[in-house]
Amino acid sequence: MNRRKFLQQTTAAGALVGLGGLTLSSFKHDNILKRITILHTNDVHSHIDPFSASDGRNANKGGVARRATLIESIRKENPNTLLLDAGDIFQGTPYFNYYGGELEFKLMSMLKYDLATIGNHDFDNGIDGLYAQLPNAKFDFVSANYDFKNTVLDTHVKPYKTFNKNGIKIGVFGLGIELEGLVGKKLYKETVYNNPIEIAQDMSRILKEEQKCDLIICLSHLGYYYKNNPEIVSDLVLARQTKDIDLIIGGHTHTFLPKPTIEKNSKGENVLVNQVGCYGLYLGQIDFYFSPNEEKKAKGTTIIV
């Protein structure tokens, strides 16, 4: 896919947004020094092939090969790119029924995903089934509020991971939804669910103060927002009740956002919240711009695959 066609398939681009309480007028274009690109997917659910031309809703959309072409194009434009997934990699097509997740992980490895978190459907073959497929994943998993210490995943899933791109330190941590009621106990076994708000506050403190990260991202499988049950922890609730998180990449509710939602955190600073539907139909792109004096702003785009 050439650059012109790639740009034509961009469905929506958000305006530049100041982060960290900064006003856009305080950020001059001629001061921009570095750009970090975050690409992301969620709830792909084992969709390897594109939808057929006869599909009434998603005709000719999706497919891993097309996503690979887009990702390659973006990486060529900006090598300082991270590719992330917000969970529910498994379950949804016969590929999962037959291969048990092997194909999904191998293809994601070929696309050079950097990191993923764990969704509830990633336990559909049991925690042992997930563990058995880990050798096929040439990328890491993060989940801070699932305690795996009494399971086979102990030490295989970290709470967070840091990256350094062009001198910018990026910290990414993961959060998962409560499994009880969604997943049978025999599937997740002794996995312990901890309060995601409390864990997020701890993670953001560690990444900001101890790890000295310039950019903090949460990979969330909590769901975007529950209008009928607003007290349930969701991405919007998480954004409002925490601080120092720059971007929440969500999953679980299959919410399509044409551009990121801008929420205020507990300090009144901007947080970007994004989710790109499901089934690999879209690829999310967030560009963060850093000036020499460490000010930053961001722009979000959703791309049709």
Long-range contacts (C-beta under 8 A, 24 or more apart in sequence): 1-66, 1-69, 1-70, 1-73, 3-73, 6-70, 6-73, 6-303, 9-303, 9-304, 9-305, 10-301, 10-302, 10-303, 10-304, 11-258, 11-282, 11-302, 11-303, 11-304, 12-258, 12-259, 12-301, 12-302, 13-259, 13-299, 13-300, 13-301, 14-259, 14-260, 14-299, 14-300, 14-301, 15-299, 16-289, 16-297, 16-298, 16-299, 17-260, 17-262, 17-270, 17-272, 17-297, 17-298, 17-299, 17-300, 18-270, 18-295, 18-297, 19-246, 19-269, 19-270, 19-271, 19-272, 19-288, 19-296, 19-297, 19-298, 20-246, 20-269, 20-270, 20-295, 20-296, 21-267, 21-268, 21-269, 21-270, 22-295, 22-296, 22-297, 24-297, 26-295, 27-289, 27-291, 27-295, 27-297, 28-291, 31-291, 31-292, 31-293, 31-295, 32-289, 32-290, 32-291, 33-290, 33-291, 33-292, 34-80, 34-166, 34-167, 34-168, 34-289, 34-290, 35-78, 35-80, 35-287, 35-288, 35-289, 35-290, 36-80, 36-81, 36-82, 36-165, 36-166, 36-168, 36-170, 36-215, 36-287, 36-288, 36-290, 37-74, 37-78, 37-80, 37-81, 37-82, 37-285, 37-286, 37-287, 37-288, 38-81, 38-82, 38-84, 38-217, 38-247, 38-249, 38-284, 38-285, 38-286, 38-287, 38-288, 39-71, 39-74, 39-81, 39-82, 39-83, 39-84, 39-283, 39-284, 39-285, 40-83, 40-84, 40-85, 40-86, 40-249, 40-274, 40-276, 40-283, 40-284, 40-285, 40-286, 41-67, 41-84, 41-85, 41-86, 41-276, 41-280, 41-283, 41-284, 42-85, 42-86, 42-87, 42-88, 42-221, 42-249, 42-250, 42-251, 42-252, 42-275, 42-276, 42-277, 42-278, 43-86, 43-87, 43-88, 43-119, 43-251, 43-252, 43-254, 43-277, 43-278, 43-279, 44-85, 44-88, 44-89, 44-92, 44-104, 44-278, 44-279, 44-280, 45-88, 45-89, 45-90, 45-91, 45-92, 45-93, 45-121, 45-278, 45-279, 46-89, 46-90, 46-91, 46-92, 46-93, 46-95, 46-96, 46-101, 46-103, 46-104, 47-92, 47-93, 47-279, 47-280, 48-93, 48-95, 48-103, 48-104, 48-107, 49-93, 50-305, 51-279, 51-281, 58-279, 58-281, 61-281, 61-304, 61-305, 62-279, 62-280, 62-281, 62-305, 63-280, 63-305, 64-107, 64-111, 64-280, 66-305, 67-111, 67-280, 67-283, 67-305, 68-110, 68-111, 70-283, 70-303, 70-305, 71-111, 71-112, 71-283, 74-285, 78-287, 80-165, 80-166, 80-168, 81-165, 82-114, 82-115, 82-163, 82-165, 82-170, 82-172, 83-111, 83-112, 83-113, 83-114, 84-113, 84-114, 84-115, 84-116, 84-172, 84-217, 84-219, 84-249, 85-113, 85-115, 85-116, 85-117, 85-219, 86-116, 86-117, 86-119, 86-219, 86-220, 86-221, 86-249, 86-250, 86-251, 86-252, 86-275, 87-116, 87-117, 87-118, 87-119, 87-120, 87-121, 87-122, 87-176, 87-219, 87-221, 87-251, 87-252, 88-119, 88-120, 88-121, 88-122, 88-221, 88-251, 88-252, 88-278, 89-116, 89-119, 89-121, 89-122, 90-119, 90-121, 90-122, 90-124, 90-125, 90-130, 91-121, 91-122, 91-124, 92-121, 92-279, 96-124, 100-125, 100-129, 100-132, 100-133, 101-125, 101-129, 101-130, 101-133, 101-136, 102-133, 102-136, 105-133, 105-134, 105-136, 105-137, 106-136, 108-137, 108-139, 109-136, 109-137, 109-138, 109-139, 112-138, 112-139, 113-139, 114-139, 114-140, 114-163, 115-139, 115-140, 115-141, 115-142, 115-161, 115-172, 115-219, 116-140, 116-141, 116-142, 116-219, 117-141, 117-142, 117-143, 117-174, 117-175, 117-176, 117-219, 117-220, 117-221, 117-251, 118-143, 118-146, 118-157, 118-174, 118-176, 118-221, 119-176, 119-177, 119-221, 119-251, 119-252, 120-176, 120-177, 120-179, 120-182, 120-183, 120-221, 120-252, 123-179, 123-183, 123-187, 123-188, 124-183, 124-187, 125-187, 126-186, 126-187, 126-188, 126-189, 127-151, 127-152, 127-153, 127-187, 127-188, 127-189, 127-191, 128-152, 131-156, 141-174, 142-172, 142-173, 142-174, 142-219, 143-174, 143-175, 143-176, 144-173, 144-174, 144-175, 144-199, 144-200, 144-202, 144-203, 145-175, 145-176, 145-193, 145-194, 145-195, 145-196, 145-199, 145-200, 146-176, 146-191, 146-192, 146-193, 146-194, 147-191, 147-192, 147-193, 147-194, 148-191, 149-192, 150-189, 150-190, 150-192, 151-189, 151-190, 151-191, 153-191, 159-199, 159-203, 160-203, 160-206, 160-207, 162-207, 162-211, 162-213, 168-214, 168-215, 168-288, 168-290, 169-211, 169-212, 169-213, 169-214, 169-215, 170-213, 170-214, 170-215, 170-216, 170-217, 171-207, 171-208, 171-211, 171-213, 171-215, 171-216, 171-217, 172-216, 172-217, 172-218, 172-219, 173-200, 173-203, 173-204, 173-207, 173-216, 173-217, 173-218, 173-219, 174-218, 174-219, 174-220, 174-221, 175-199, 175-200, 175-218, 175-219, 175-220, 175-221, 175-222, 175-238, 176-221, 176-222, 177-221, 177-222, 177-223, 177-252, 195-233, 196-220, 196-222, 196-233, 196-238, 197-233, 197-237, 197-238, 197-241, 197-242, 200-238, 200-242, 200-245, 201-242, 201-243, 204-242, 204-243, 204-244, 204-245, 205-244, 207-244, 208-244, 214-290, 214-294, 214-296, 215-246, 215-247, 215-288, 215-296, 216-244, 216-245, 216-246, 216-247, 217-245, 217-246, 217-247, 217-248, 217-249, 218-245, 218-247, 218-248, 218-249, 219-249, 220-248, 220-249, 220-250, 220-251, 221-250, 221-251, 221-252, 222-250, 222-252, 223-250, 223-251, 223-252, 223-253, 223-255, 224-250, 224-252, 224-253, 224-255, 224-257, 224-273, 224-275, 225-253, 225-255, 235-273, 235-275, 236-261, 236-263, 236-273, 239-263, 239-264, 239-265, 239-271, 239-273, 240-264, 240-265, 240-266, 241-265, 241-266, 242-266, 243-267, 243-269, 245-271, 246-271, 246-272, 246-288, 246-296, 246-298, 247-271, 247-272, 247-273, 247-274, 247-286, 247-288, 247-298, 248-272, 248-273, 248-274, 249-274, 249-275, 249-284, 250-274, 250-275, 251-275, 254-278, 256-282, 256-302, 257-302, 258-302, 259-300, 259-301, 259-302, 260-286, 260-298, 260-300, 272-298, 272-300, 274-300, 276-302, 280-305, 281-305
